[in-house]
């Protein structure tokens, strides 16, 4: 490809062309589906199943219909009895609305539409559904157990396959074999824009119009027509901006049909926008995999065989599960040259939200196992991991065991470039002791021919009467730069600037047929289609210009909107206005040379090109806490020619960031089928501060089959990331994590197994005060939990919904006391906790008292012996004050939430935060929410991170306030104001339980007094959390003072997130006073453990807390000694 065309014009191919949508998106001018407003529009909500498995006995919608403003209600009885098509035939198993059985929490049962969203919310709550509750199988093990109830007729294995490709190579004798089981968790797409649609049914024209956030307008049209008994031509999709997809919007997303049905029922437009909670709990997710893998190799490192068993959690319905499982098996046989591969796979139904299309499509899951085991083979053979990969890498011209024809393959070059960029040889030699490097390779299709018509694409180009050029293409741009690339393709062939091309996408009745952007097909198919039709337009213009100019076509070129010859030129405007229509429009369809999927053998060349990538990372692992931080990242990609380097680099950086998220934290978690991760608070999406600089490198070698030499990059960008991180962790700690995400508990477990550490004993026999709690815990798996869950929750007494009557704004503290003495009154300042807590049913205030209007509460006053800061002081302001006066306090505040929250959150609000247990916050009828007859779901559920290891009782929650931990260690006191006057307490005495305080009716936190001694330098704070700004998993704050000889004269040590209240480690304090550092600190760090009583899944937190306390005491001691300027000779004496 030449860089220059005629004259000095630079070809737009390969240039860093700005995204043509940036001006609209950056100014807020882009119109998303949620922005669409139509006359007489209604607002919709969906009634969803609250149980994971049950038979629907009746649905009573009368109460909903009586709500003022409700216009339409639909149930399955109002819809055609049809299933979504998806893969078709017996694999199609889901209806728009559940009619007889619900199979996961969040399944759609009914839709309501009303004049206002508030009325729709009220109507949703009034739809009464009676169920016969059925036993749920929420894990694969439960689903295949003999006693499991069938989730669908025919059993809980939706599909099973046996594949054997190739044959043993007699010339290769296996010298080593590695085997193991790897698990890969479930993630959500986390698009910035939640799923949304506006649907309008025109009864006179019998046309359904939809404005929908989708990657594939055609797939939406096809499925809507099917389930609503329409013809595809009756469904019109309009163009809107799409706020991210990542595969999740590449097919229909189910809610669209509910909105359409409500519009057809009401005869009015309907808008339906899913909440973030619905996104987490009801939309499709990545499939979690269990992979058992065995790999053998010769003594020289040549692979001889791979045998894999894949168990794929399908969720409640098929959707893309069959093809995700099938594609994953093909990756096993294609990443390297392996003569013999056997893959057995099972797709298993469970009572969870269904898995669906997700960036990578099964490849990240199996690549994690493949590349982890490749490193294990290298270690067994004493071969460098890169050298082993180079030895077995596919080369150009290879055909994999499953029939993939590699017209271009630069895997070896990717590996060698990654070696140099990450400084592999030096860092591998120096690594270990918490620092390590690792890499992983990946292969991925560029558009898979898995649906009818997936090998074809159509595009149209118009040259209008004013000479402007318009591209019309039926796909959508979900942040993949699709629209910009379409303009680049057209500009390249027509000799014009990208700015001179307008682009129309998605409009189904103005764009030709196109299946959409999925399977990394967007650039590849659109490049062929638009390039082809643009060349036809160019030929037509040259042909007509040849007649006008009287020259041969071969002498003409297109430049700047003109057809230029040796001695003259003619403009596009003059040419097209000579046509009868006054413009030129051409539509063409292209077909790429690929094979259809052979479902019998699994062997077919299903893609036009195959991309390769190698990602290398460097990590730091804190062996004390198990926290992993990626500190360097390199992504080397063989994705052909970069049509637009900015776009490709942004795809690589964003994709690898997503890969780091799934590698280290992102995971959907469930308890009895209910999601525990319903918001970003509970789902540790990586923030910018959690990520390294990611260096994208594109080799740029053209693929002979790709348009302009391009092949795909959109999905492969995250395929190897998890494996690379896991391999780097193994290098850093000398132990392997076999389950992703590699959360701190899993890393710590690998370290414990490496060290063969003895299991701790907590001496419960000698602690009668813990016998009752231990007895309850032991009773839970023996029937107590089931009894409390199934029977006890019938007497649940959650807080009733309460409407706000007023918001009071007192001007002084006395007025605040009066206002807070009213029934149902609750203080508010920043609102960062109260507002979500009210929405989640944790509190039910009827009167809010805004303390931010009390001026004295927003002051910071420095005195001779202490500093007082009011309860309404913003955390950001307190941090600014503390930066030069109490660095440890500033450091603690910087680790609370994020800068935006700290600008709103207040001191009093943080101290008085409500219980943050994810069972309580996620509407479980737990002990704290429902009363004494209800269980604590943490006992049997996931309690790894946010539950007690000290003093847990019927409730296992911990206090969530970070400030309480550090202020307790600093010796701060809190002043409470109320009807009886003021009282002063130590900060740790403010609490009676998790998020529970001693505040009486009408009382509020007025101020905090920080003693002058606390501003000294003998203090330290540490916090372990799952992502930046998250709540603490464990936190530690210490403050020491030393005498002239280095002896500790006073000590304060407080542990956060380990107990229902801030835990003052008094035994640790006592063990230090009168001692110098060294071994006394080791003893002190262990001294508090006699109080520990962890649950089985959070025992690891005890070791973490001991290690963090030891480290914090060491730091405090060192700082205290430096502050006293104790001489080295004195200390040594």
Secondary structure as UniProt FT lines:
FT   TURN            7..8
FT   TURN            13..14
FT   TURN            20..21
FT   HELIX           22..27
FT   HELIX           33..35
FT   TURN            39..40
FT   STRAND          42..48
FT   STRAND          54..60
FT   HELIX           62..65
FT   TURN            68..69
FT   STRAND          70..75
FT   HELIX           76..78
FT   TURN            86..87
FT   HELIX           89..91
FT   STRAND          101..102
FT   TURN            105..106
FT   STRAND          108..114
FT   HELIX           117..126
FT   STRAND          128..133
FT   HELIX           140..143
FT   TURN            146..147
FT   TURN            153..154
FT   STRAND          157..166
FT   TURN            170..171
FT   STRAND          176..184
FT   STRAND          196..202
FT   TURN            203..206
FT   STRAND          207..212
FT   HELIX           217..227
FT   TURN            228..229
FT   HELIX           232..234
FT   STRAND          235..238
FT   TURN            246..249
FT   HELIX           255..266
FT   STRAND          270..273
FT   HELIX           276..282
FT   STRAND          289..297
FT   TURN            299..300
FT   STRAND          303..315
FT   TURN            319..320
FT   HELIX           321..332
FT   TURN            333..334
FT   STRAND          340..349
FT   TURN            359..362
FT   HELIX           363..381
FT   HELIX           385..392
FT   TURN            396..397
FT   TURN            401..402
FT   HELIX           411..421
FT   TURN            422..423
FT   HELIX           424..430
FT   TURN            433..434
FT   STRAND          435..445
FT   TURN            452..455
FT   STRAND          456..463
FT   TURN            465..466
FT   STRAND          469..473
FT   HELIX           482..494
FT   HELIX           498..500
FT   STRAND          501..505
FT   TURN            508..510
FT   TURN            519..520
FT   HELIX           522..549
FT   HELIX           553..555
FT   STRAND          557..559
FT   TURN            560..561
FT   STRAND          562..564
FT   STRAND          569..571
FT   HELIX           572..576
FT   TURN            577..578
FT   TURN            580..581
FT   STRAND          584..591
FT   TURN            599..601
FT   STRAND          610..621
FT   TURN            623..625
FT   STRAND          628..638
FT   HELIX           645..664
FT   STRAND          670..671
FT   TURN            672..673
FT   STRAND          674..675
FT   TURN            680..682
FT   HELIX           688..690
FT   STRAND          694..698
FT   TURN            704..705
FT   HELIX           707..709
FT   TURN            714..715
FT   HELIX           716..719
FT   HELIX           721..733
FT   STRAND          739..740
FT   HELIX           744..755
FT   HELIX           764..766
FT   HELIX           768..770
FT   HELIX           771..779
FT   HELIX           780..784
FT   HELIX           785..790
FT   HELIX           792..795
FT   STRAND          806..808
FT   HELIX           813..820
FT   TURN            823..824
FT   STRAND          825..828
FT   TURN            832..833
FT   HELIX           834..839
FT   TURN            840..841
FT   STRAND          847..850
FT   HELIX           851..853
FT   HELIX           855..858
FT   STRAND          860..862
FT   STRAND          866..870
FT   TURN            871..872
FT   HELIX           875..882
FT   TURN            883..885
FT   HELIX           887..894
FT   HELIX           899..904
FT   HELIX           907..911
FT   HELIX           918..921
FT   TURN            922..923
FT   HELIX           927..930
FT   TURN            932..933
FT   TURN            937..940
FT   HELIX           962..969
FT   TURN            970..971
FT   STRAND          973..978
FT   TURN            979..980
FT   STRAND          981..986
FT   HELIX           987..990
FT   STRAND          991..993
FT   TURN            994..995
FT   STRAND          996..997
FT   TURN            1001..1002
FT   STRAND          1004..1011
FT   HELIX           1012..1015
FT   STRAND          1019..1024
FT   TURN            1028..1029
FT   STRAND          1034..1042
FT   TURN            1044..1045
FT   STRAND          1048..1056
FT   STRAND          1063..1064
FT   HELIX           1066..1072
FT   TURN            1073..1074
FT   HELIX           1079..1087
FT   HELIX           1088..1091
FT   HELIX           1096..1098
FT   HELIX           1100..1124
FT   HELIX           1128..1132
//
